[in-house]
Amino acid sequence: DAGVIQSPRHEVTEMGQEVTLRCKPISGHDYLFWYRQTMMRGLELLIYFNNNVPIDDSGMPEDRFSAKMPNASFSTLKIQPSEPRDSAVYFCASSFERAGYTFGSGTRLTVV
Amino acid sequence: SQKIEQNSEALNIQEGKTATLTCNYTNYSPAYLQWYRQDPGRGPVFLLLIRENEKEKRKERLKVTFDTTLKQSLFHITASQPADSATYLCARPPYNQGGKLIFGQGTELSVKP
């Protein structure tokens, strides 16, 4: 298994642009999580899905952020419009039931 | 609120010694705690899960304890090696919400040869 696959690895964009981050979870995992990591705030949960259904999006900062999981093998996190304070590393993770998470390598987002 | 607190100061130890990292939690005891390792530029990697009714769990040179009285988990690496240098994260589920994890800030461990 190739693990959790995220793309792109790095993204540099201008303020106001739309950004889409992608994630392919491990086949058979029923939970998918989107986290954001910064030096100041550490790892913060943005949203998570169970069997493709969003369960808790209370961590999504504001309406500029949206996430979808159209099927068991794909999820996107979209920021529109992006702002400099969105700069962070965004991680996708998946798990089977409530076992340990497998994280992707992350997307380092820089908004200038 | 349900917090996870880890020592924010980096831990520096000599190769061969035992490293001990601390994770303290507030309010309700979680059903389990998880420990992860994170290397620079990489995503966290799952190491161990310990349940509320387990006092101790071991995996090779790693040992984790769970003390519900002290509201604390200790993570030990015995016979530490420079390759163990990384940031170690503790995580807990919120009360009554087993699907997600709240992560601590992590403790950076540096093992000197």
gemmi code that builds the backbone of each chain (N, CA, C; Angstrom):
import gemmi

chains = {
    "A": [
        ("ASP", (0.851, -1.202, 0.000), (0.000, 0.000, 0.000), (0.880, 1.244, 0.000)),
        ("ALA", (0.502, 2.233, -0.820), (1.324, 3.432, -0.944), (1.076, 4.398, 0.202)),
        ("GLY", (0.178, 4.089, 1.105), (-0.118, 5.007, 2.182), (-1.105, 6.061, 1.752)),
        ("VAL", (-1.268, 7.094, 2.590), (-2.149, 8.204, 2.270), (-1.403, 9.134, 1.319)),
        ("ILE", (-2.027, 9.448, 0.203), (-1.360, 10.249, -0.822), (-1.999, 11.635, -0.888)),
        ("GLN", (-1.166, 12.644, -0.728), (-1.641, 14.019, -0.810), (-0.971, 14.731, -1.976)),
        ("SER", (-1.722, 15.635, -2.573), (-1.150, 16.481, -3.619), (-1.806, 17.852, -3.578)),
        ("PRO", (-1.060, 18.893, -3.961), (0.372, 18.873, -4.240), (1.181, 18.830, -2.945)),
        ("ARG", (2.476, 18.649, -3.044), (3.334, 18.677, -1.844), (3.576, 20.110, -1.382)),
        ("HIS", (3.687, 20.999, -2.349), (3.884, 22.415, -2.043), (2.952, 23.223, -2.936)),
        ("GLU", (2.435, 24.302, -2.373), (1.569, 25.191, -3.145), (1.865, 26.620, -2.712)),
        ("VAL", (2.212, 27.440, -3.689), (2.391, 28.871, -3.425), (1.353, 29.596, -4.261)),
        ("THR", (0.569, 30.428, -3.623), (-0.501, 31.106, -4.343), (-0.631, 32.533, -3.841)),
        ("GLU", (-1.284, 33.338, -4.651), (-1.493, 34.724, -4.260), (-2.796, 34.864, -3.489)),
        ("MET", (-2.777, 35.791, -2.559), (-3.974, 36.078, -1.759), (-5.174, 36.276, -2.692)),
        ("GLY", (-6.293, 35.676, -2.313), (-7.513, 35.821, -3.097), (-7.760, 34.684, -4.067)),
        ("GLN", (-6.732, 33.888, -4.333), (-6.879, 32.768, -5.265), (-7.522, 31.568, -4.573)),
        ("GLU", (-8.115, 30.705, -5.384), (-8.676, 29.455, -4.869), (-7.584, 28.392, -4.805)),
        ("VAL", (-7.592, 27.632, -3.722), (-6.617, 26.554, -3.532), (-7.377, 25.255, -3.288)),
        ("THR", (-6.969, 24.191, -3.964), (-7.589, 22.879, -3.750), (-6.513, 21.867, -3.385)),
        ("LEU", (-6.684, 21.254, -2.232), (-5.774, 20.211, -1.765), (-6.471, 18.868, -1.921)),
        ("ARG", (-5.690, 17.850, -2.277), (-6.279, 16.547, -2.588), (-5.707, 15.450, -1.715)),
        ("CYS", (-6.532, 14.437, -1.496), (-6.111, 13.340, -0.625), (-6.709, 12.029, -1.096)),
        ("LYS", (-5.861, 10.995, -1.141), (-6.329, 9.633, -1.400), (-6.039, 8.815, -0.155)),
        ("PRO", (-7.062, 8.374, 0.566), (-6.811, 7.611, 1.794), (-6.420, 6.171, 1.491)),
        ("ILE", (-6.066, 5.441, 2.522), (-5.747, 4.031, 2.380), (-7.037, 3.250, 2.121)),
        ("SER", (-6.967, 2.356, 1.145), (-8.131, 1.562, 0.787), (-8.614, 0.754, 1.990)),
        ("GLY", (-9.916, 0.825, 2.269), (-10.486, 0.075, 3.379), (-10.640, 0.886, 4.653)),
        ("HIS", (-9.964, 2.014, 4.716), (-10.118, 2.872, 5.895), (-11.459, 3.585, 5.820)),
        ("ASP", (-12.149, 3.699, 6.970), (-13.473, 4.292, 6.963), (-13.516, 5.710, 7.543)),
        ("TYR", (-12.398, 6.165, 8.091), (-12.333, 7.533, 8.595), (-11.299, 8.320, 7.796)),
        ("LEU", (-11.630, 9.585, 7.509), (-10.682, 10.482, 6.860), (-10.706, 11.809, 7.593)),
        ("PHE", (-9.501, 12.339, 7.857), (-9.338, 13.559, 8.644), (-8.508, 14.576, 7.869)),
        ("TRP", (-8.856, 15.841, 8.015), (-8.027, 16.943, 7.531), (-7.548, 17.741, 8.747)),
        ("TYR", (-6.219, 17.860, 8.881), (-5.599, 18.641, 9.948), (-4.761, 19.761, 9.330)),
        ("ARG", (-4.558, 20.797, 10.126), (-3.661, 21.888, 9.752), (-2.616, 22.026, 10.856)),
        ("GLN", (-1.355, 22.215, 10.466), (-0.287, 22.339, 11.460), (0.486, 23.638, 11.278)),
        ("THR", (0.590, 24.404, 12.350), (1.426, 25.598, 12.384), (2.271, 25.558, 13.652)),
        ("MET", (3.336, 26.353, 13.659), (4.184, 26.390, 14.852), (3.397, 26.896, 16.054)),
        ("MET", (2.555, 27.887, 15.817), (1.843, 28.523, 16.932), (0.740, 27.639, 17.505)),
        ("ARG", (0.003, 26.951, 16.635), (-1.212, 26.268, 17.082), (-1.097, 24.739, 17.026)),
        ("GLY", (0.022, 24.227, 16.530), (0.175, 22.780, 16.469), (-0.760, 22.161, 15.439)),
        ("LEU", (-1.146, 20.903, 15.695), (-2.042, 20.172, 14.808), (-3.479, 20.456, 15.201)),
        ("GLU", (-4.237, 21.019, 14.288), (-5.643, 21.328, 14.550), (-6.513, 20.519, 13.583)),
        ("LEU", (-7.538, 19.890, 14.119), (-8.472, 19.158, 13.272), (-9.419, 20.141, 12.589)),
        ("LEU", (-9.529, 20.026, 11.287), (-10.439, 20.895, 10.539), (-11.797, 20.216, 10.354)),
        ("ILE", (-11.765, 18.987, 9.844), (-12.987, 18.263, 9.552), (-12.663, 16.785, 9.468)),
        ("TYR", (-13.676, 15.924, 9.780), (-13.452, 14.522, 9.512), (-14.715, 13.860, 8.961)),
        ("PHE", (-14.467, 12.796, 8.208), (-15.518, 12.037, 7.548), (-15.506, 10.600, 8.077)),
        ("ASN", (-16.693, 10.006, 8.114), (-16.822, 8.581, 8.404), (-17.670, 7.984, 7.286)),
        ("ASN", (-17.100, 6.997, 6.606), (-17.805, 6.408, 5.459), (-18.296, 7.483, 4.484)),
        ("ASN", (-17.415, 8.421, 4.194), (-17.630, 9.491, 3.204), (-18.585, 10.584, 3.668)),
        ("VAL", (-19.120, 10.486, 4.861), (-20.072, 11.477, 5.372), (-19.357, 12.412, 6.341)),
        ("PRO", (-19.483, 13.747, 6.160), (-18.860, 14.665, 7.115), (-19.514, 14.545, 8.476)),
        ("ILE", (-18.704, 14.345, 9.506), (-19.222, 14.138, 10.857), (-19.059, 15.387, 11.724)),
        ("ASP", (-17.907, 16.025, 11.614), (-17.618, 17.167, 12.483), (-16.765, 18.154, 11.705)),
        ("ASP", (-17.342, 19.314, 11.408), (-16.574, 20.354, 10.701), (-16.398, 21.582, 11.592)),
        ("SER", (-16.487, 21.383, 12.895), (-16.402, 22.514, 13.825), (-15.029, 23.184, 13.812)),
        ("GLY", (-14.027, 22.498, 13.293), (-12.695, 23.085, 13.230), (-12.425, 23.894, 11.976)),
        ("MET", (-13.340, 23.885, 11.047), (-13.144, 24.661, 9.809), (-13.204, 26.144, 10.181)),
        ("PRO", (-12.154, 26.889, 9.865), (-12.029, 28.266, 10.358), (-13.198, 29.167, 9.977)),
        ("GLU", (-13.630, 29.096, 8.785), (-14.700, 29.980, 8.327), (-15.227, 29.475, 6.993)),
        ("ASP", (-16.187, 30.233, 6.457), (-16.848, 29.777, 5.234), (-15.916, 29.694, 4.038)),
        ("ARG", (-14.756, 30.232, 4.149), (-13.817, 30.168, 3.024), (-13.295, 28.738, 2.826)),
        ("PHE", (-13.441, 27.924, 3.843), (-12.950, 26.550, 3.791), (-14.121, 25.602, 3.528)),
        ("SER", (-13.890, 24.644, 2.627), (-14.893, 23.614, 2.394), (-14.176, 22.299, 2.075)),
        ("ALA", (-14.804, 21.193, 2.412), (-14.214, 19.875, 2.155), (-15.285, 18.942, 1.631)),
        ("LYS", (-14.847, 18.057, 0.750), (-15.765, 17.076, 0.178), (-15.107, 15.705, 0.155)),
        ("MET", (-15.940, 14.689, 0.176), (-15.458, 13.324, -0.001), (-16.473, 12.606, -0.881)),
        ("PRO", (-16.328, 12.731, -2.187), (-17.323, 12.183, -3.113), (-17.359, 10.659, -3.144)),
        ("ASN", (-16.234, 10.021, -2.779), (-16.210, 8.567, -2.707), (-15.142, 8.134, -1.716)),
        ("ALA", (-15.043, 6.853, -1.489), (-14.156, 6.334, -0.436), (-12.676, 6.518, -0.736)),
        ("SER", (-12.332, 6.881, -1.964), (-10.916, 6.949, -2.320), (-10.436, 8.360, -2.637)),
        ("PHE", (-11.238, 9.375, -2.312), (-10.817, 10.715, -2.694), (-11.496, 11.772, -1.822)),
        ("SER", (-10.703, 12.779, -1.429), (-11.248, 13.908, -0.686), (-10.509, 15.178, -1.099)),
        ("THR", (-11.212, 16.303, -1.036), (-10.595, 17.587, -1.328), (-10.876, 18.574, -0.205)),
        ("LEU", (-9.923, 19.471, -0.011), (-10.089, 20.606, 0.895), (-9.855, 21.860, 0.058)),
        ("LYS", (-10.846, 22.730, 0.046), (-10.763, 23.913, -0.800), (-10.779, 25.170, 0.056)),
        ("ILE", (-9.955, 26.126, -0.321), (-9.936, 27.427, 0.347), (-10.187, 28.485, -0.736)),
        ("GLN", (-11.238, 29.251, -0.543), (-11.603, 30.258, -1.532), (-12.335, 31.404, -0.853)),
        ("PRO", (-11.795, 32.623, -0.853), (-10.470, 32.996, -1.331), (-9.400, 32.743, -0.270)),
        ("SER", (-8.192, 32.474, -0.690), (-7.108, 32.218, 0.262), (-6.573, 33.538, 0.827)),
        ("GLU", (-6.048, 33.452, 2.069), (-5.458, 34.595, 2.753), (-4.096, 34.185, 3.317)),
        ("PRO", (-3.208, 35.164, 3.547), (-1.877, 34.821, 4.078), (-1.931, 34.017, 5.375)),
        ("ARG", (-2.939, 34.251, 6.215), (-3.015, 33.520, 7.491), (-3.392, 32.057, 7.301)),
        ("ASP", (-3.734, 31.661, 6.090), (-4.010, 30.248, 5.802), (-2.716, 29.464, 5.566)),
        ("SER", (-1.594, 30.156, 5.490), (-0.317, 29.488, 5.260), (-0.036, 28.508, 6.397)),
        ("ALA", (0.205, 27.254, 6.049), (0.392, 26.187, 7.032), (0.702, 24.905, 6.276)),
        ("VAL", (0.922, 23.832, 7.025), (1.002, 22.507, 6.418), (-0.325, 21.808, 6.680)),
        ("TYR", (-0.933, 21.327, 5.617), (-2.227, 20.663, 5.717), (-2.013, 19.164, 5.547)),
        ("PHE", (-2.481, 18.414, 6.549), (-2.332, 16.960, 6.519), (-3.691, 16.293, 6.348)),
        ("CYS", (-3.684, 15.242, 5.578), (-4.806, 14.330, 5.484), (-4.384, 13.046, 6.197)),
        ("ALA", (-5.308, 12.419, 6.897), (-5.025, 11.158, 7.576), (-6.230, 10.253, 7.430)),
        ("SER", (-5.990, 8.948, 7.463), (-7.105, 8.008, 7.448), (-6.881, 6.936, 8.500)),
        ("SER", (-7.979, 6.302, 8.903), (-7.869, 5.220, 9.880), (-9.010, 4.233, 9.667)),
        ("PHE", (-8.791, 3.021, 10.198), (-9.854, 2.015, 10.186), (-10.472, 1.991, 11.572)),
        ("GLU", (-11.750, 2.223, 11.640), (-12.475, 2.351, 12.905), (-11.748, 3.406, 13.736)),
        ("ARG", (-11.370, 3.109, 14.970), (-10.739, 4.158, 15.776), (-9.310, 3.780, 16.142)),
        ("ALA", (-8.655, 3.137, 15.209), (-7.262, 2.734, 15.420), (-6.341, 3.915, 15.122)),
        ("GLY", (-5.037, 3.648, 15.142), (-4.081, 4.709, 14.865), (-4.254, 5.278, 13.468)),
        ("TYR", (-3.954, 6.555, 13.353), (-4.079, 7.245, 12.076), (-2.844, 6.993, 11.205)),
        ("THR", (-3.071, 6.977, 9.891), (-1.974, 7.037, 8.925), (-2.058, 8.397, 8.254)),
        ("PHE", (-1.009, 9.188, 8.422), (-0.970, 10.525, 7.846), (-0.291, 10.509, 6.482)),
        ("GLY", (-0.714, 11.450, 5.632), (0.004, 11.702, 4.396), (1.223, 12.571, 4.670)),
        ("SER", (1.946, 12.891, 3.608), (3.163, 13.698, 3.750), (2.868, 15.185, 3.889)),
        ("GLY", (1.617, 15.565, 3.680), (1.225, 16.958, 3.875), (1.379, 17.812, 2.632)),
        ("THR", (0.649, 18.924, 2.623), (0.787, 19.964, 1.604), (1.207, 21.236, 2.326)),
        ("ARG", (2.368, 21.753, 1.925), (2.820, 23.019, 2.518), (2.248, 24.150, 1.681)),
        ("LEU", (1.327, 24.911, 2.259), (0.662, 25.999, 1.558), (1.245, 27.338, 1.990)),
        ("THR", (1.630, 28.127, 1.018), (2.099, 29.493, 1.272), (1.222, 30.434, 0.470)),
        ("VAL", (0.589, 31.365, 1.166), (-0.252, 32.363, 0.507), (0.446, 33.719, 0.639)),
        ("VAL", (0.780, 34.312, -0.502), (1.547, 35.578, -0.473), (0.667, 36.750, -0.888)),
    ],
    "B": [
        ("SER", (-12.528, 22.871, 28.912), (-12.153, 22.252, 27.645), (-11.249, 21.052, 27.919)),
        ("GLN", (-11.111, 20.158, 26.976), (-10.323, 18.953, 27.177), (-8.980, 19.139, 26.485)),
        ("LYS", (-7.954, 19.340, 27.284), (-6.659, 19.656, 26.706), (-5.691, 18.505, 26.859)),
        ("ILE", (-4.699, 18.548, 26.006), (-3.547, 17.647, 26.095), (-2.330, 18.541, 26.222)),
        ("GLU", (-1.534, 18.334, 27.253), (-0.364, 19.188, 27.461), (0.902, 18.349, 27.475)),
        ("GLN", (1.841, 18.776, 26.667), (3.148, 18.125, 26.645), (4.207, 19.171, 26.954)),
        ("ASN", (5.324, 18.723, 27.477), (6.413, 19.635, 27.813), (6.926, 20.278, 26.537)),
        ("SER", (6.805, 21.587, 26.457), (7.198, 22.271, 25.227), (8.717, 22.402, 25.108)),
        ("GLU", (9.405, 22.225, 26.218), (10.869, 22.320, 26.157), (11.439, 21.081, 25.510)),
        ("ALA", (12.441, 21.267, 24.688), (13.092, 20.130, 24.047), (13.816, 19.292, 25.094)),
        ("LEU", (13.852, 17.996, 24.856), (14.540, 17.068, 25.751), (15.822, 16.600, 25.078)),
        ("ASN", (16.945, 16.856, 25.738), (18.250, 16.445, 25.197), (18.831, 15.353, 26.092)),
        ("ILE", (19.133, 14.203, 25.498), (19.720, 13.130, 26.300), (20.879, 12.484, 25.551)),
        ("GLN", (21.663, 11.710, 26.283), (22.811, 11.019, 25.734), (22.383, 9.661, 25.184)),
        ("GLU", (23.001, 9.265, 24.096), (22.737, 7.939, 23.514), (22.888, 6.847, 24.577)),
        ("GLY", (21.956, 5.898, 24.551), (22.003, 4.787, 25.493), (21.149, 4.993, 26.729)),
        ("LYS", (20.818, 6.254, 27.019), (19.971, 6.547, 28.176), (18.503, 6.341, 27.829)),
        ("THR", (17.664, 6.355, 28.864), (16.223, 6.253, 28.657), (15.607, 7.646, 28.574)),
        ("ALA", (14.850, 7.881, 27.524), (14.126, 9.147, 27.363), (12.727, 8.962, 27.928)),
        ("THR", (12.260, 9.942, 28.694), (10.905, 9.897, 29.249), (10.180, 11.180, 28.899)),
        ("LEU", (9.079, 11.038, 28.183), (8.273, 12.183, 27.770), (6.935, 12.118, 28.490)),
        ("THR", (6.403, 13.301, 28.820), (5.192, 13.384, 29.626), (4.037, 13.972, 28.844)),
        ("CYS", (2.845, 13.419, 29.073), (1.620, 13.921, 28.474), (0.575, 14.017, 29.582)),
        ("ASN", (0.081, 15.216, 29.815), (-0.945, 15.427, 30.833), (-2.254, 15.830, 30.166)),
        ("TYR", (-3.361, 15.341, 30.699), (-4.644, 15.716, 30.124), (-5.548, 16.283, 31.209)),
        ("THR", (-6.549, 17.016, 30.779), (-7.470, 17.641, 31.733), (-8.854, 17.029, 31.595)),
        ("ASN", (-9.649, 17.254, 32.603), (-11.050, 16.817, 32.641), (-11.174, 15.299, 32.506)),
        ("TYR", (-12.082, 14.837, 31.708), (-12.416, 13.425, 31.665), (-11.252, 12.591, 31.174)),
        ("SER", (-11.104, 11.415, 31.785), (-10.106, 10.482, 31.288), (-10.581, 9.936, 29.950)),
        ("PRO", (-9.717, 9.981, 28.956), (-10.112, 9.457, 27.643), (-10.130, 7.933, 27.661)),
        ("ALA", (-10.845, 7.364, 26.738), (-10.893, 5.903, 26.636), (-9.537, 5.334, 26.233)),
        ("TYR", (-8.735, 6.141, 25.565), (-7.403, 5.708, 25.149), (-6.551, 6.935, 24.845)),
        ("LEU", (-5.267, 6.727, 24.774), (-4.313, 7.744, 24.346), (-3.467, 7.139, 23.236)),
        ("GLN", (-3.022, 7.986, 22.327), (-2.156, 7.532, 21.252), (-0.873, 8.364, 21.243)),
        ("TRP", (0.203, 7.738, 20.824), (1.491, 8.413, 20.682), (1.969, 8.306, 19.238)),
        ("TYR", (2.503, 9.432, 18.745), (2.984, 9.524, 17.375), (4.398, 10.106, 17.382)),
        ("ARG", (5.116, 9.793, 16.302), (6.430, 10.381, 16.067), (6.332, 11.218, 14.804)),
        ("GLN", (6.938, 12.425, 14.836), (6.972, 13.261, 13.642), (8.388, 13.745, 13.381)),
        ("ASP", (8.865, 13.470, 12.176), (10.160, 13.969, 11.718), (9.939, 15.234, 10.899)),
        ("PRO", (10.952, 16.115, 10.830), (10.791, 17.382, 10.095), (10.358, 17.142, 8.655)),
        ("GLY", (9.340, 17.880, 8.224), (8.879, 17.780, 6.847), (8.047, 16.543, 6.540)),
        ("ARG", (7.696, 15.786, 7.564), (6.914, 14.554, 7.344), (5.641, 14.596, 8.183)),
        ("GLY", (4.717, 13.722, 7.858), (3.514, 13.601, 8.666), (3.782, 12.743, 9.891)),
        ("PRO", (2.968, 12.897, 10.934), (3.134, 12.057, 12.128), (2.960, 10.576, 11.778)),
        ("VAL", (3.667, 9.740, 12.523), (3.589, 8.288, 12.355), (3.106, 7.668, 13.650)),
        ("PHE", (2.074, 6.855, 13.567), (1.492, 6.211, 14.748), (2.474, 5.220, 15.362)),
        ("LEU", (2.596, 5.293, 16.706), (3.494, 4.382, 17.417), (2.718, 3.403, 18.298)),
        ("LEU", (1.924, 3.933, 19.228), (1.275, 3.084, 20.218), (-0.072, 3.662, 20.623)),
        ("LEU", (-0.989, 2.769, 20.975), (-2.275, 3.133, 21.570), (-2.370, 2.424, 22.908)),
        ("ILE", (-2.745, 3.140, 23.958), (-2.935, 2.524, 25.266), (-4.338, 2.865, 25.744)),
        ("ARG", (-5.064, 1.851, 26.210), (-6.435, 2.044, 26.639), (-6.488, 2.392, 28.125)),
        ("GLU", (-7.606, 2.941, 28.517), (-7.809, 3.422, 29.877), (-7.573, 2.324, 30.914)),
        ("ASN", (-7.931, 1.083, 30.564), (-7.812, -0.010, 31.524), (-6.460, -0.728, 31.438)),
        ("GLU", (-5.552, -0.190, 30.638), (-4.203, -0.756, 30.532), (-3.236, 0.154, 31.276)),
        ("LYS", (-2.502, -0.406, 32.174), (-1.538, 0.407, 32.927), (-0.286, 0.683, 32.097)),
        ("GLU", (0.077, -0.270, 31.283), (1.356, -0.179, 30.573), (1.270, -0.945, 29.251)),
        ("LYS", (2.003, -0.439, 28.258), (2.074, -1.144, 26.992), (3.495, -1.013, 26.444)),
        ("ARG", (3.977, -2.085, 25.829), (5.357, -2.076, 25.315), (5.391, -2.469, 23.842)),
        ("LYS", (6.380, -1.892, 23.152), (6.639, -2.262, 21.756), (8.123, -2.054, 21.525)),
        ("GLU", (8.837, -3.143, 21.467), (10.299, -3.092, 21.277), (10.916, -2.192, 22.367)),
        ("ARG", (11.594, -1.106, 22.013), (12.233, -0.258, 23.031), (11.296, 0.801, 23.596)),
        ("LEU", (10.044, 0.779, 23.185), (9.081, 1.781, 23.619), (8.193, 1.229, 24.735)),
        ("LYS", (7.877, 2.104, 25.695), (6.939, 1.742, 26.754), (6.063, 2.942, 27.051)),
        ("VAL", (4.770, 2.712, 27.150), (3.825, 3.778, 27.469), (3.051, 3.379, 28.713)),
        ("THR", (2.807, 4.343, 29.596), (1.966, 4.105, 30.778), (0.793, 5.057, 30.751)),
        ("PHE", (-0.263, 4.692, 31.473), (-1.490, 5.484, 31.523), (-1.947, 5.502, 32.978)),
        ("ASP", (-1.879, 6.650, 33.622), (-2.257, 6.788, 35.030), (-3.463, 7.710, 35.113)),
        ("THR", (-4.652, 7.126, 35.342), (-5.884, 7.919, 35.361), (-6.005, 8.749, 36.638)),
        ("THR", (-5.252, 8.373, 37.678), (-5.277, 9.172, 38.912), (-4.503, 10.467, 38.714)),
        ("LEU", (-3.337, 10.350, 38.122), (-2.509, 11.532, 37.855), (-2.931, 12.251, 36.569)),
        ("LYS", (-3.812, 11.634, 35.790), (-4.216, 12.158, 34.478), (-2.988, 12.381, 33.615)),
        ("GLN", (-2.226, 11.310, 33.490), (-0.926, 11.440, 32.831), (-0.546, 10.163, 32.095)),
        ("SER", (0.155, 10.356, 30.966), (0.761, 9.231, 30.264), (2.248, 9.520, 30.132)),
        ("LEU", (3.058, 8.504, 30.366), (4.500, 8.629, 30.170), (4.920, 7.757, 29.000)),
        ("PHE", (5.841, 8.283, 28.200), (6.354, 7.582, 27.021), (7.858, 7.427, 27.221)),
        ("HIS", (8.312, 6.173, 27.233), (9.720, 5.898, 27.478), (10.357, 5.270, 26.239)),
        ("ILE", (11.568, 5.717, 25.932), (12.389, 5.051, 24.919), (13.646, 4.586, 25.636)),
        ("THR", (13.826, 3.278, 25.726), (15.012, 2.753, 26.383), (16.147, 2.602, 25.379)),
        ("ALA", (17.378, 2.618, 25.890), (18.574, 2.480, 25.037), (18.452, 3.405, 23.830)),
        ("SER", (18.228, 4.685, 24.098), (17.947, 5.630, 23.013), (19.101, 5.735, 22.023)),
        ("GLN", (18.754, 6.057, 20.790), (19.728, 6.178, 19.693), (19.520, 7.526, 19.005)),
        ("PRO", (20.562, 8.041, 18.349), (20.383, 9.307, 17.614), (19.210, 9.250, 16.635)),
        ("ALA", (18.923, 8.072, 16.077), (17.807, 7.925, 15.134), (16.443, 8.114, 15.800)),
        ("ASP", (16.416, 8.116, 17.127), (15.154, 8.366, 17.840), (14.842, 9.856, 17.928)),
        ("SER", (15.767, 10.698, 17.519), (15.553, 12.148, 17.564), (14.399, 12.521, 16.653)),
        ("ALA", (13.401, 13.184, 17.218), (12.177, 13.548, 16.497), (11.283, 14.293, 17.474)),
        ("THR", (10.118, 14.709, 16.994), (9.091, 15.261, 17.873), (8.061, 14.178, 18.143)),
        ("TYR", (7.685, 14.040, 19.399), (6.732, 13.001, 19.795), (5.437, 13.670, 20.264)),
        ("LEU", (4.338, 13.204, 19.698), (3.024, 13.795, 19.937), (2.132, 12.823, 20.690)),
        ("CYS", (1.408, 13.360, 21.635), (0.411, 12.609, 22.381), (-0.968, 13.070, 21.885)),
        ("ALA", (-1.948, 12.159, 21.836), (-3.277, 12.532, 21.340), (-4.360, 11.797, 22.108)),
        ("ARG", (-5.508, 12.430, 22.249), (-6.641, 11.836, 22.952), (-7.921, 12.129, 22.190)),
        ("PRO", (-8.930, 11.273, 22.311), (-10.237, 11.630, 21.780), (-10.947, 12.542, 22.777)),
        ("PRO", (-11.777, 13.464, 22.302), (-12.579, 14.259, 23.230), (-13.613, 13.370, 23.913)),
        ("TYR", (-14.166, 13.829, 25.004), (-15.156, 13.050, 25.720), (-16.345, 12.739, 24.825)),
        ("ASN", (-16.704, 11.494, 24.771), (-17.898, 11.058, 24.049), (-17.820, 11.267, 22.534)),
        ("GLN", (-16.630, 11.490, 22.022), (-16.469, 11.656, 20.579), (-15.262, 10.840, 20.148)),
        ("GLY", (-15.459, 9.548, 20.039), (-14.316, 8.684, 19.822), (-13.718, 8.752, 18.446)),
        ("GLY", (-14.376, 9.392, 17.507), (-13.894, 9.343, 16.137), (-12.700, 10.210, 15.851)),
        ("LYS", (-12.495, 11.264, 16.628), (-11.425, 12.204, 16.293), (-10.407, 12.289, 17.426)),
        ("LEU", (-9.266, 12.895, 17.133), (-8.192, 13.049, 18.107), (-7.813, 14.509, 18.276)),
        ("ILE", (-7.521, 14.877, 19.535), (-6.927, 16.174, 19.839), (-5.459, 15.916, 20.134)),
        ("PHE", (-4.568, 16.645, 19.465), (-3.134, 16.434, 19.618), (-2.512, 17.462, 20.546)),
        ("GLY", (-1.506, 17.024, 21.309), (-0.680, 17.950, 22.062), (0.294, 18.652, 21.127)),
        ("GLN", (1.043, 19.616, 21.697), (1.979, 20.381, 20.879), (3.225, 19.581, 20.524)),
        ("GLY", (3.451, 18.511, 21.247), (4.611, 17.683, 20.955), (5.839, 18.084, 21.773)),
        ("THR", (6.691, 17.118, 21.995), (7.976, 17.349, 22.660), (9.081, 16.913, 21.718)),
        ("GLU", (10.033, 17.817, 21.497), (11.166, 17.496, 20.617), (12.244, 16.773, 21.414)),
        ("LEU", (12.620, 15.619, 20.936), (13.665, 14.814, 21.576), (14.922, 14.837, 20.723)),
        ("SER", (16.054, 15.105, 21.361), (17.338, 15.073, 20.666), (18.252, 14.114, 21.418)),
        ("VAL", (18.717, 13.075, 20.729), (19.606, 12.093, 21.323), (21.007, 12.313, 20.752)),
        ("LYS", (21.943, 12.648, 21.639), (23.311, 12.954, 21.208), (24.181, 11.708, 21.279)),
        ("PRO", (25.041, 11.508, 20.267), (25.928, 10.333, 20.296), (27.021, 10.498, 21.355)),
    ],
}
model = gemmi.Model(1)
for chain_id, residues in chains.items():
    chain = gemmi.Chain(chain_id)
    for i, (resn, *xyz) in enumerate(residues, 1):
        res = gemmi.Residue()
        res.name, res.seqid = resn, gemmi.SeqId(i, " ")
        for name, pos in zip(("N", "CA", "C"), xyz):
            atom = gemmi.Atom()
            atom.name, atom.element = name, gemmi.Element(name[0])
            atom.pos, atom.b_iso = gemmi.Position(*pos), 0.0
            res.add_atom(atom)
        chain.add_residue(res)
    model.add_chain(chain)
structure = gemmi.Structure()
structure.add_model(model)
structure.setup_entities()
